[in-house]
Amino acid sequence: MKYDFTTIYDRHGMDALAVDAMGDGHAPDLPKEGFDAIPMWVADMNFATVPTVQEEMIKRIQHPLFGYFPASEEYFDSIIRWQKIRNGVDGLSREHIGYENGVLGGVISALGAFAVPGDSVLLHSPTYVGFTRCITDSGFHIVHSPLKKDENGVWRMDYEDMDAKLKANKIHVAVFCSPHNPCGRVWEKWEIEKAMEVYRANDCVVISDEIWSDLILPGNHHTPTQSVSEDASNRTIAFYAPTKTFNLAGLVGSYHIVYNKYLRDRLISKAEKTEYNSMNVLSMHALIGAYRPEGYEWVDELCQVIDGNMEFACNYIREHFEGVRVSRPQGTYMLFVDFEGWCQKTGKSMDQLIKAGWDVGVAWQDGRPFHGEYCIRINLALPLSRVKEAFDRLNKYVINA
């Protein structure tokens, strides 16, 4: 490979929540003596970003003035080109694109533009814990439509349940996650089409979180929600970001794509009223660096690496972890693993299981806040050698101890 996905970096003291927050009461406990921490909880990567990000930032830092600035033409052109090449998007122009400090902030701005506190919002479950936190803290009521596994263990939407809950709760705003976090489903075009028909029949504005859309594993394809029909294009507010793709969350910076002028005007008006939604000049140059030709190559290699990690982890679980179930993700770098059978067999609680992993340095994440009663979410965006070490520890000290 051209890029390095094998180096193990020491992130301690380098502004890394994944390691520096451990043991503070809001994160995994520190491991027992004799074990180092393997960060597998926060959804950021333990890989160095593509070098062109740093190159663009360094070039800008060499000029000593950092005053007010407009977003550059290069910024917008980089997004338009990325969406065309990666997602086959035609007809995207500067007027359709707007900056967002973060996808979650954008989701709340969109909700505030089309609903009021106390209104119900439809989401699928399992549900990304960030949605739960920010939507409920903003005063909205979440109504869940559970995803269901088919006979092959593939997570599917229940369209009848979606329709019934939209009608029963008089819901007119839905939050859609594509690819899905935490399940890792990359929705097929026909699945999105059916979902959008349900939303259309219930006159719903659709807020589509597509931050994971670049992290698609081989054999799968991301279909932008807005691309499936003219109606979908006109009722959807979509959010994207280079932060998840290129490990730039600490720089802050996302963007929305909204084709419908009415939706766009309402969203922008809501976001601008607080004056909080302002781009950092370095995050602009980071996006430009990420979306250079080298970034396309880097992401392709990254997805191959993640796919290999997924293959190893899923096979290891099936071969060594009796009573543990996993559905192989089609995108993202997160595993959502079901330990119900293991807990029932051993008589151990989820709290005991999670703590046992932390004790041996496997800093995995409790899946219960994601609405997975017996689930743990595991980040596999780290060198394969560390993934192997983590699963060997789980096998030896936790699952088959």
VOPAGU-2260 file (C-alpha; in pm, 1 decimal, decimal comma):
REM VOPAGU-2260
SITE   aa  ch    i         X         Y         Z
SITE  MET   A    0       0,0       0,0       0,0
SITE  LYS   A    1     106,7     357,5     -62,3
SITE  TYR   A    2      -6,1     486,3     278,6
SITE  ASP   A    3      76,9     373,4     631,2
SITE  PHE   A    4    -195,9     190,3     822,4
SITE  THR   A    5      34,5     -19,6    1041,7
SITE  THR   A    6     218,6     228,8    1265,0
SITE  ILE   A    7     100,0     230,6    1626,2
SITE  TYR   A    8      90,8     589,6    1749,8
SITE  ASP   A    9     111,3     695,8    2112,6
SITE  ARG   A   10    -172,7     946,6    2142,2
SITE  HIS   A   11    -135,7    1020,5    2513,3
SITE  GLY   A   12    -110,8    1392,5    2575,9
SITE  MET   A   13    -190,9    1470,5    2212,5
SITE  ASP   A   14    -550,9    1589,5    2254,6
SITE  ALA   A   15    -701,8    1242,9    2211,8
SITE  LEU   A   16   -1026,4    1177,7    2397,6
SITE  ALA   A   17    -995,0     810,1    2309,7
SITE  VAL   A   18    -701,0     763,3    2547,0
SITE  ASP   A   19    -676,8    1072,4    2769,5
SITE  ALA   A   20   -1037,8    1053,2    2892,2
SITE  MET   A   21   -1011,0     694,3    3012,4
SITE  GLY   A   22   -1069,1     661,0    3384,8
SITE  ASP   A   23   -1248,4     995,2    3424,3
SITE  GLY   A   24   -1585,6     836,7    3503,0
SITE  HIS   A   25   -1737,7     914,9    3163,7
SITE  ALA   A   26   -1521,1     677,4    2963,0
SITE  PRO   A   27   -1380,9     326,1    2992,9
SITE  ASP   A   28   -1180,4     260,2    3308,7
SITE  LEU   A   29    -803,9     245,6    3290,2
SITE  PRO   A   30    -669,1    -108,8    3249,7
SITE  LYS   A   31    -517,2    -309,0    3529,5
SITE  GLU   A   32    -142,3    -312,4    3574,1
SITE  GLY   A   33      30,4    -510,7    3303,1
SITE  PHE   A   34    -205,6    -410,0    3022,6
SITE  ASP   A   35    -190,8    -109,1    2794,8
SITE  ALA   A   36    -506,3      54,1    2661,0
SITE  ILE   A   37    -634,0     -32,9    2313,4
SITE  PRO   A   38    -881,5     246,5    2224,5
SITE  MET   A   39   -1188,3      91,3    2058,5
SITE  TRP   A   40   -1470,6     313,3    2184,9
SITE  VAL   A   41   -1461,5     669,8    2046,4
SITE  ALA   A   42   -1549,8     677,0    1675,2
SITE  ASP   A   43   -1223,2     822,2    1555,5
SITE  MET   A   44    -935,3     642,4    1391,9
SITE  ASN   A   45    -590,2     544,0    1511,2
SITE  PHE   A   46    -445,8     603,6    1165,4
SITE  ALA   A   47    -250,4     906,7    1049,4
SITE  THR   A   48    -452,9    1117,0     807,9
SITE  VAL   A   49    -355,8    1165,1     443,7
SITE  PRO   A   50     -42,1    1385,9     429,0
SITE  THR   A   51    -203,1    1643,3     199,1
SITE  VAL   A   52    -418,7    1760,2     493,0
SITE  GLN   A   53    -111,9    1869,5     685,3
SITE  GLU   A   54      48,2    2010,7     371,4
SITE  GLU   A   55    -245,6    2243,7     305,4
SITE  MET   A   56    -266,1    2351,0     667,8
SITE  ILE   A   57     108,2    2414,9     697,2
SITE  LYS   A   58     104,0    2618,7     376,8
SITE  ARG   A   59    -171,2    2839,6     519,6
SITE  ILE   A   60      -7,2    2869,4     863,9
SITE  GLN   A   61     306,1    3009,2     701,7
SITE  HIS   A   62     110,5    3327,9     635,3
SITE  PRO   A   63      86,7    3508,8     973,4
SITE  LEU   A   64    -258,9    3669,0     946,0
SITE  PHE   A   65    -574,6    3482,1    1047,9
SITE  GLY   A   66    -856,8    3734,3    1020,9
SITE  TYR   A   67   -1214,3    3704,8     898,3
SITE  PHE   A   68   -1247,2    3522,9     567,8
SITE  PRO   A   69   -1502,3    3391,5     318,1
SITE  ALA   A   70   -1516,0    3029,5     211,7
SITE  SER   A   71   -1304,9    2999,8    -101,6
SITE  GLU   A   72   -1407,1    2882,9    -445,5
SITE  GLU   A   73   -1157,7    2600,4    -402,7
SITE  TYR   A   74   -1349,1    2484,5     -93,3
SITE  PHE   A   75   -1676,9    2456,0    -283,0
SITE  ASP   A   76   -1514,6    2311,5    -595,1
SITE  SER   A   77   -1344,9    2043,8    -381,9
SITE  ILE   A   78   -1680,8    1933,9    -237,2
SITE  ILE   A   79   -1854,8    1934,5    -575,2
SITE  ARG   A   80   -1575,0    1728,9    -731,3
SITE  TRP   A   81   -1567,9    1485,3    -435,5
SITE  GLN   A   82   -1941,6    1426,0    -451,4
SITE  LYS   A   83   -1928,7    1377,1    -828,4
SITE  ILE   A   84   -1641,3    1128,2    -825,4
SITE  ARG   A   85   -1723,8     939,4    -504,2
SITE  ASN   A   86   -2104,2     941,2    -515,6
SITE  GLY   A   87   -2193,5    1012,7    -879,1
SITE  VAL   A   88   -2370,4    1336,2    -788,9
SITE  ASP   A   89   -2461,0    1559,5   -1084,6
SITE  GLY   A   90   -2601,2    1911,3   -1071,8
SITE  LEU   A   91   -2449,2    2007,9    -736,4
SITE  SER   A   92   -2356,3    2376,0    -720,4
SITE  ARG   A   93   -2222,1    2620,4    -465,0
SITE  GLU   A   94   -2567,0    2745,7    -367,2
SITE  HIS   A   95   -2666,7    2395,6    -251,7
SITE  ILE   A   96   -2373,4    2369,7      -7,6
SITE  GLY   A   97   -2348,5    2526,3     335,9
SITE  TYR   A   98   -2098,2    2500,5     617,7
SITE  GLU   A   99   -2184,4    2330,7     947,9
SITE  ASN   A  100   -1969,7    2314,4    1260,1
SITE  GLY   A  101   -2077,2    1953,8    1296,7
SITE  VAL   A  102   -2335,1    1707,7    1170,3
SITE  LEU   A  103   -2512,9    1689,2    1505,7
SITE  GLY   A  104   -2536,5    2067,5    1524,0
SITE  GLY   A  105   -2675,5    2067,5    1172,8
SITE  VAL   A  106   -2932,6    1804,8    1264,6
SITE  ILE   A  107   -3052,6    2019,7    1554,6
SITE  SER   A  108   -3067,0    2331,0    1335,6
SITE  ALA   A  109   -3274,5    2137,9    1081,7
SITE  LEU   A  110   -3505,1    2002,7    1349,9
SITE  GLY   A  111   -3550,4    2351,2    1491,1
SITE  ALA   A  112   -3638,6    2481,9    1146,9
SITE  PHE   A  113   -3919,0    2232,1    1091,1
SITE  ALA   A  114   -4035,8    2126,1    1437,6
SITE  VAL   A  115   -4072,0    2270,7    1783,8
SITE  PRO   A  116   -3966,6    2127,3    2121,3
SITE  GLY   A  117   -4219,7    1867,8    2225,6
SITE  ASP   A  118   -4268,8    1738,6    1871,2
SITE  SER   A  119   -4191,6    1376,6    1791,2
SITE  VAL   A  120   -3914,1    1271,3    1553,4
SITE  LEU   A  121   -3875,3     928,7    1390,6
SITE  LEU   A  122   -3541,2     745,1    1411,9
SITE  HIS   A  123   -3441,6     387,4    1357,3
SITE  SER   A  124   -3304,7     181,6    1643,0
SITE  PRO   A  125   -3041,0      80,3    1731,7
SITE  THR   A  126   -2972,9     453,6    1743,6
SITE  TYR   A  127   -2650,7     651,4    1745,1
SITE  VAL   A  128   -2611,5     780,8    2100,3
SITE  GLY   A  129   -2521,6    1128,9    1972,3
SITE  PHE   A  130   -2867,3    1155,7    1816,5
SITE  THR   A  131   -3030,3    1050,1    2140,6
SITE  ARG   A  132   -2838,5    1301,7    2344,9
SITE  CYS   A  133   -2872,1    1609,6    2127,0
SITE  ILE   A  134   -3230,2    1551,1    2010,0
SITE  THR   A  135   -3372,7    1483,9    2355,2
SITE  ASP   A  136   -3164,5    1759,3    2516,0
SITE  SER   A  137   -3314,4    1998,9    2259,8
SITE  GLY   A  138   -3663,4    1908,9    2377,7
SITE  PHE   A  139   -3777,1    1675,9    2100,0
SITE  HIS   A  140   -3935,7    1334,6    2155,5
SITE  ILE   A  141   -3779,2    1038,6    1976,0
SITE  VAL   A  142   -4003,2     764,2    1839,2
SITE  HIS   A  143   -3802,6     456,6    1739,7
SITE  SER   A  144   -3873,9     225,4    1450,4
SITE  PRO   A  145   -3661,9     -84,2    1522,0
SITE  LEU   A  146   -3450,7    -235,6    1248,4
SITE  LYS   A  147   -3503,5    -609,2    1207,8
SITE  LYS   A  148   -3258,5    -878,7    1101,3
SITE  ASP   A  149   -3365,6   -1092,6     805,8
SITE  GLU   A  150   -3298,3   -1465,3     764,9
SITE  ASN   A  151   -2939,0   -1386,0     665,8
SITE  GLY   A  152   -2875,3   -1164,3     967,1
SITE  VAL   A  153   -2893,2    -843,0     760,9
SITE  TRP   A  154   -3047,7    -540,5     931,7
SITE  ARG   A  155   -3358,3    -417,5     745,4
SITE  MET   A  156   -3602,3    -128,5     783,9
SITE  ASP   A  157   -3959,9    -213,0     878,3
SITE  TYR   A  158   -4156,3      11,6     643,0
SITE  GLU   A  159   -4496,2     -77,1     787,1
SITE  ASP   A  160   -4377,4       8,7    1137,0
SITE  MET   A  161   -4230,3     337,1    1010,2
SITE  ASP   A  162   -4556,8     433,7     843,4
SITE  ALA   A  163   -4769,4     338,0    1144,9
SITE  LYS   A  164   -4553,7     537,2    1386,9
SITE  LEU   A  165   -4539,1     842,7    1164,1
SITE  LYS   A  166   -4917,9     844,2    1146,5
SITE  ALA   A  167   -4988,0     758,7    1511,6
SITE  ASN   A  168   -4752,2    1028,1    1640,8
SITE  LYS   A  169   -4828,3    1288,4    1372,6
SITE  ILE   A  170   -4460,0    1307,7    1285,8
SITE  HIS   A  171   -4341,5    1533,9    1004,6
SITE  VAL   A  172   -3962,6    1524,7    1057,0
SITE  ALA   A  173   -3746,7    1210,8    1041,8
SITE  VAL   A  174   -3374,6    1158,6    1099,6
SITE  PHE   A  175   -3223,8     902,8     863,6
SITE  CYS   A  176   -2873,8     755,7     904,5
SITE  SER   A  177   -2700,6     637,2     587,2
SITE  PRO   A  178   -2480,4     436,8     620,9
SITE  HIS   A  179   -2631,7     332,0     949,4
SITE  ASN   A  180   -2451,2     383,1    1279,5
SITE  PRO   A  181   -2410,7     158,6    1477,5
SITE  CYS   A  182   -2525,8    -132,3    1258,7
SITE  GLY   A  183   -2300,2     -57,6     962,5
SITE  ARG   A  184   -2569,4    -112,6     698,8
SITE  VAL   A  185   -2507,5      47,6     361,8
SITE  TRP   A  186   -2862,1      82,5     234,7
SITE  GLU   A  187   -2932,4     -38,4    -116,0
SITE  LYS   A  188   -3102,2     204,0    -353,0
SITE  TRP   A  189   -3434,6      18,3    -340,5
SITE  GLU   A  190   -3434,4      32,3      38,2
SITE  ILE   A  191   -3388,0     408,5      38,1
SITE  GLU   A  192   -3655,5     444,1    -230,3
SITE  LYS   A  193   -3907,0     255,8     -14,7
SITE  ALA   A  194   -3816,9     461,0     291,9
SITE  MET   A  195   -3854,8     784,6      99,3
SITE  GLU   A  196   -4195,9     673,6     -26,1
SITE  VAL   A  197   -4304,5     626,8     335,0
SITE  TYR   A  198   -4171,7     971,2     424,6
SITE  ARG   A  199   -4341,0    1125,6     121,2
SITE  ALA   A  200   -4675,2     967,4     208,8
SITE  ASN   A  201   -4651,0    1124,1     553,9
SITE  ASP   A  202   -4521,8    1463,8     435,2
SITE  CYS   A  203   -4193,6    1432,0     627,5
SITE  VAL   A  204   -3886,3    1648,2     598,5
SITE  VAL   A  205   -3594,5    1403,5     601,7
SITE  ILE   A  206   -3270,0    1490,7     776,8
SITE  SER   A  207   -3010,3    1250,0     639,4
SITE  ASP   A  208   -2681,8    1197,9     825,5
SITE  GLU   A  209   -2435,8    1070,1     563,0
SITE  ILE   A  210   -2113,2    1136,8     751,8
SITE  TRP   A  211   -2005,5     771,5     706,9
SITE  SER   A  212   -2069,3     772,5     330,9
SITE  ASP   A  213   -1701,0     752,4     232,6
SITE  LEU   A  214   -1629,7     451,2     454,0
SITE  ILE   A  215   -1791,4     186,9     236,1
SITE  LEU   A  216   -1645,4    -162,5     238,6
SITE  PRO   A  217   -1566,8    -345,0     -88,9
SITE  GLY   A  218   -1871,7    -486,4    -266,9
SITE  ASN   A  219   -2104,2    -214,1    -142,0
SITE  HIS   A  220   -2205,5     126,2    -277,2
SITE  HIS   A  221   -2333,7     440,7    -108,0
SITE  THR   A  222   -2648,2     587,5    -263,8
SITE  PRO   A  223   -2709,5     950,3    -158,5
SITE  THR   A  224   -3060,3     979,2     -18,5
SITE  GLN   A  225   -3129,0    1282,5    -233,4
SITE  SER   A  226   -3045,8    1091,2    -552,3
SITE  VAL   A  227   -3322,3     829,5    -548,4
SITE  SER   A  228   -3600,8    1053,8    -681,1
SITE  GLU   A  229   -3694,0    1413,1    -751,8
SITE  ASP   A  230   -3917,3    1410,4    -446,0
SITE  ALA   A  231   -3631,0    1283,2    -227,8
SITE  SER   A  232   -3411,2    1562,5    -359,5
SITE  ASN   A  233   -3674,1    1817,2    -258,1
SITE  ARG   A  234   -3755,3    1689,4      90,3
SITE  THR   A  235   -3407,5    1595,8     217,8
SITE  ILE   A  236   -3145,1    1790,9     409,4
SITE  ALA   A  237   -2821,2    1592,4     390,4
SITE  PHE   A  238   -2510,1    1630,3     603,8
SITE  TYR   A  239   -2156,1    1524,9     511,9
SITE  ALA   A  240   -1807,8    1583,0     651,8
SITE  PRO   A  241   -1441,7    1502,0     592,1
SITE  THR   A  242   -1395,4    1470,0     968,1
SITE  LYS   A  243   -1502,9    1107,3     999,8
SITE  THR   A  244   -1335,9    1001,7     676,3
SITE  PHE   A  245    -997,0    1161,4     738,8
SITE  ASN   A  246    -984,7    1163,6    1121,0
SITE  LEU   A  247   -1026,4    1541,4    1147,4
SITE  ALA   A  248   -1291,4    1568,4    1419,7
SITE  GLY   A  249   -1063,8    1784,5    1633,3
SITE  LEU   A  250   -1054,8    2045,7    1357,9
SITE  VAL   A  251   -1437,8    2070,6    1335,8
SITE  GLY   A  252   -1610,4    2118,3    1003,0
SITE  SER   A  253   -1900,3    1960,6     816,4
SITE  TYR   A  254   -2133,4    2072,0     539,5
SITE  HIS   A  255   -2491,5    2038,0     428,2
SITE  ILE   A  256   -2632,4    1976,3      82,4
SITE  VAL   A  257   -2986,4    2107,1      29,9
SITE  TYR   A  258   -3137,2    2140,0    -318,2
SITE  ASN   A  259   -3478,7    2275,2    -225,1
SITE  LYS   A  260   -3465,0    2652,1    -172,8
SITE  TYR   A  261   -3741,2    2657,2      87,5
SITE  LEU   A  262   -3567,8    2392,6     300,1
SITE  ARG   A  263   -3233,6    2563,1     252,9
SITE  ASP   A  264   -3358,5    2909,0     351,6
SITE  ARG   A  265   -3524,3    2773,9     666,4
SITE  LEU   A  266   -3215,6    2577,2     767,3
SITE  ILE   A  267   -2972,8    2864,0     708,6
SITE  SER   A  268   -3196,5    3110,5     888,6
SITE  LYS   A  269   -3210,1    2886,3    1194,3
SITE  ALA   A  270   -2836,1    2817,7    1197,5
SITE  GLU   A  271   -2734,5    3181,7    1147,5
SITE  LYS   A  272   -2951,2    3325,9    1423,5
SITE  THR   A  273   -2711,5    3205,5    1695,2
SITE  GLU   A  274   -2395,4    3320,9    1511,7
SITE  TYR   A  275   -2225,9    2998,6    1624,4
SITE  ASN   A  276   -2192,0    2831,4    1286,1
SITE  SER   A  277   -1864,3    2978,4    1160,8
SITE  MET   A  278   -1588,4    2800,3     973,8
SITE  ASN   A  279   -1233,5    2782,1    1105,6
SITE  VAL   A  280    -985,7    2880,4     836,8
SITE  LEU   A  281    -769,3    2574,2     904,7
SITE  SER   A  282   -1064,1    2336,3     876,1
SITE  MET   A  283   -1135,0    2484,7     532,0
SITE  HIS   A  284    -780,2    2415,0     419,4
SITE  ALA   A  285    -791,4    2069,2     580,3
SITE  LEU   A  286   -1094,5    1980,9     365,9
SITE  ILE   A  287    -919,6    2108,6      54,9
SITE  GLY   A  288    -616,3    1895,7     140,9
SITE  ALA   A  289    -829,5    1589,7     213,9
SITE  TYR   A  290   -1017,9    1621,9    -113,9
SITE  ARG   A  291    -703,0    1640,2    -325,5
SITE  PRO   A  292    -633,3    1341,5    -557,0
SITE  GLU   A  293    -420,6    1176,8    -287,8
SITE  GLY   A  294    -724,3    1173,9     -58,8
SITE  TYR   A  295    -919,0     959,3    -304,3
SITE  GLU   A  296    -636,2     703,2    -305,8
SITE  TRP   A  297    -599,9     716,7      72,0
SITE  VAL   A  298    -969,9     647,8     133,3
SITE  ASP   A  299    -967,7     353,8    -107,0
SITE  GLU   A  300    -675,2     201,3      81,2
SITE  LEU   A  301    -835,3     279,7     417,3
SITE  CYS   A  302   -1151,9      92,8     320,3
SITE  GLN   A  303    -944,6    -211,4     223,0
SITE  VAL   A  304    -770,5    -202,4     561,3
SITE  ILE   A  305   -1097,7    -170,8     751,9
SITE  ASP   A  306   -1245,8    -454,0     546,1
SITE  GLY   A  307    -954,7    -676,0     645,5
SITE  ASN   A  308   -1000,5    -584,1    1010,7
SITE  MET   A  309   -1372,6    -661,1     984,8
SITE  GLU   A  310   -1301,9    -996,7     821,8
SITE  PHE   A  311   -1061,0   -1091,2    1098,4
SITE  ALA   A  312   -1288,0    -975,6    1383,4
SITE  CYS   A  313   -1607,5   -1135,5    1254,5
SITE  ASN   A  314   -1434,3   -1467,0    1183,6
SITE  TYR   A  315   -1266,6   -1461,2    1524,8
SITE  ILE   A  316   -1596,9   -1401,5    1701,8
SITE  ARG   A  317   -1768,3   -1684,6    1514,4
SITE  GLU   A  318   -1483,4   -1927,9    1575,9
SITE  HIS   A  319   -1397,7   -1845,9    1938,6
SITE  PHE   A  320   -1686,6   -1662,9    2109,5
SITE  GLU   A  321   -1970,9   -1907,6    2170,8
SITE  GLY   A  322   -2303,3   -1732,8    2229,0
SITE  VAL   A  323   -2186,7   -1408,7    2066,0
SITE  ARG   A  324   -2351,2   -1286,5    1744,9
SITE  VAL   A  325   -2228,9   -1033,3    1491,7
SITE  SER   A  326   -2357,3    -910,7    1155,1
SITE  ARG   A  327   -2069,4    -812,9     927,7
SITE  PRO   A  328   -2094,9    -438,3     855,8
SITE  GLN   A  329   -2103,4    -313,9     497,1
SITE  GLY   A  330   -1968,0      27,4     592,3
SITE  THR   A  331   -1824,1     233,2     880,1
SITE  TYR   A  332   -1546,7      91,8    1100,1
SITE  MET   A  333   -1770,9      -1,8    1392,9
SITE  LEU   A  334   -1885,1    -348,1    1499,1
SITE  PHE   A  335   -2210,0    -380,4    1695,2
SITE  VAL   A  336   -2176,9    -714,1    1872,7
SITE  ASP   A  337   -2457,6    -899,4    2052,6
SITE  PHE   A  338   -2352,6   -1084,3    2371,1
SITE  GLU   A  339   -2699,4   -1198,2    2483,9
SITE  GLY   A  340   -2630,3   -1569,4    2439,4
SITE  TRP   A  341   -2296,9   -1542,7    2619,8
SITE  CYS   A  342   -2448,2   -1354,5    2914,0
SITE  GLN   A  343   -2725,0   -1611,4    2948,6
SITE  LYS   A  344   -2481,8   -1902,6    2924,4
SITE  THR   A  345   -2235,9   -1763,9    3178,5
SITE  GLY   A  346   -2475,6   -1581,8    3409,6
SITE  LYS   A  347   -2260,7   -1268,2    3375,7
SITE  SER   A  348   -2415,8    -923,9    3345,7
SITE  MET   A  349   -2333,7    -667,9    3077,0
SITE  ASP   A  350   -2168,9    -449,9    3339,9
SITE  GLN   A  351   -1939,6    -737,3    3438,4
SITE  LEU   A  352   -1858,4    -815,5    3075,1
SITE  ILE   A  353   -1778,1    -457,3    2980,8
SITE  LYS   A  354   -1563,9    -404,7    3290,8
SITE  ALA   A  355   -1373,0    -728,9    3226,0
SITE  GLY   A  356   -1276,2    -597,9    2883,7
SITE  TRP   A  357   -1167,1    -262,2    3024,5
SITE  ASP   A  358    -955,9    -436,3    3287,8
SITE  VAL   A  359    -741,4    -595,7    3018,6
SITE  GLY   A  360    -714,0    -277,3    2814,6
SITE  VAL   A  361    -988,5    -341,1    2559,9
SITE  ALA   A  362   -1160,2      -1,9    2572,0
SITE  TRP   A  363   -1486,0     -97,9    2402,9
SITE  GLN   A  364   -1816,8      88,5    2428,9
SITE  ASP   A  365   -2138,6      -5,4    2606,2
SITE  GLY   A  366   -2405,8     -58,4    2339,8
SITE  ARG   A  367   -2704,8     -15,2    2569,2
SITE  PRO   A  368   -2726,8     362,1    2516,2
SITE  PHE   A  369   -2753,4     276,9    2144,6
SITE  HIS   A  370   -3060,2      63,1    2224,8
SITE  GLY   A  371   -2873,4    -264,2    2203,5
SITE  GLU   A  372   -2966,7    -438,2    2528,7
SITE  TYR   A  373   -2681,3    -689,4    2514,7
SITE  CYS   A  374   -2456,4    -510,3    2266,3
SITE  ILE   A  375   -2109,8    -359,3    2268,1
SITE  ARG   A  376   -1980,6    -122,3    1997,3
SITE  ILE   A  377   -1620,3    -184,3    1889,2
SITE  ASN   A  378   -1405,5      50,7    1679,9
SITE  LEU   A  379   -1183,0    -137,7    1433,7
SITE  ALA   A  380   -1007,0     163,2    1279,6
SITE  LEU   A  381    -665,1      77,3    1415,5
SITE  PRO   A  382    -373,1    -132,2    1294,1
SITE  LEU   A  383    -457,8    -499,1    1248,1
SITE  SER   A  384    -188,7    -595,4    1498,2
SITE  ARG   A  385    -381,7    -407,7    1767,8
SITE  VAL   A  386    -712,5    -561,3    1662,0
SITE  LYS   A  387    -556,7    -907,4    1693,2
SITE  GLU   A  388    -412,9    -823,4    2034,6
SITE  ALA   A  389    -751,3    -697,3    2156,8
SITE  PHE   A  390    -936,6   -1009,9    2048,2
SITE  ASP   A  391    -670,1   -1239,2    2187,6
SITE  ARG   A  392    -707,1   -1065,9    2525,2
SITE  LEU   A  393   -1086,2   -1094,5    2509,4
SITE  ASN   A  394   -1056,9   -1463,3    2428,9
SITE  LYS   A  395    -803,3   -1540,9    2700,0
SITE  TYR   A  396    -919,6   -1317,9    2985,4
SITE  VAL   A  397   -1288,7   -1239,4    2924,3
SITE  ILE   A  398   -1497,8   -1460,3    2695,7
SITE  ASN   A  399   -1332,8   -1795,7    2761,4
SITE  ALA   A  400   -1159,1   -1720,1    3089,4
